[in-house]
């Protein structure tokens, strides 16, 4: 196995991905350690197990998170790819270190000498739930978009999906429901379970929103007498590929060249401006695309 097959295609791409994973780790850890953990909010996953274990035994949440993830990675080593394992181990180390560091900084000693995690927004538990879940979802999305993974229940779900026809989403949802339900045993309080399910819903919804927004692509169909000039400008200025299709008007029987362009949504404004400058009378159709894979877009992922 070549080294590049493990770490990625190029040093610059690798550096960018790891910087993005570091940013996502910071966001994720802030949400968990500052808002969810101090208020005993269990939102699922290995962090949820770490929260339960911390309040039942006092064992540091970051250390629990690390031990569980390393155990799962060792079990799944033959099932998952090397690149997935390397990046998951790096993210796991970063999150574990950050959780323990932040947990230490937020721990204060109350009157009777008992250590307690600081409530940075007072006793507003629901507000902590919302803020923490949003930060957790945003951090996870940032990590996933960089090709990283936080491991945990993802490893279990991916391993099960390898051999049984069970969807990843259903498996992850089932695991999270069980973990959050187990939070009842911390204080035998049903409110804790309800708040946990609320945090899970907010986190997963925001996670999907961020990922779908970042990956959303559009398709342009352009009919213009100046198609060559438009294609040249799109190709050189925006560095997007252009496909030229042969078309024919049904009624007029007139031969026309049709441009087909796939681009990121944020590039659509530049394309419209370019078309308007070259040919204001051009016929343009723009539509959303469910997914675009290949060079310049998302990579085609291997089935794991």
BELQUIRA-V192076 format. One record per run of one state. SS is the DSSP state (H for helix, E for strand, L for the rest). FROM is the first residue (numbers start at 0). TO is the last residue. Records with the same first field share a line. If there is no record, write none. Layout:
# BELQUIRA-V192076
SS = FROM-TO  FROM-TO
This chain:
# BELQUIRA-V192076
L = 0-1  7-9  36-43  57-59  75-80  109-113  117-123  145-151  163-166  182-182  187-188  215-215  223-225  237-240  248-253  278-281  289-291  293-296  298-303
H = 2-6  10-35  44-56  60-74  81-105  124-144  152-162  167-181  183-186  189-214  226-236  264-277
E = 106-108  114-116  216-222  241-247  254-263  282-288  292-292  297-297
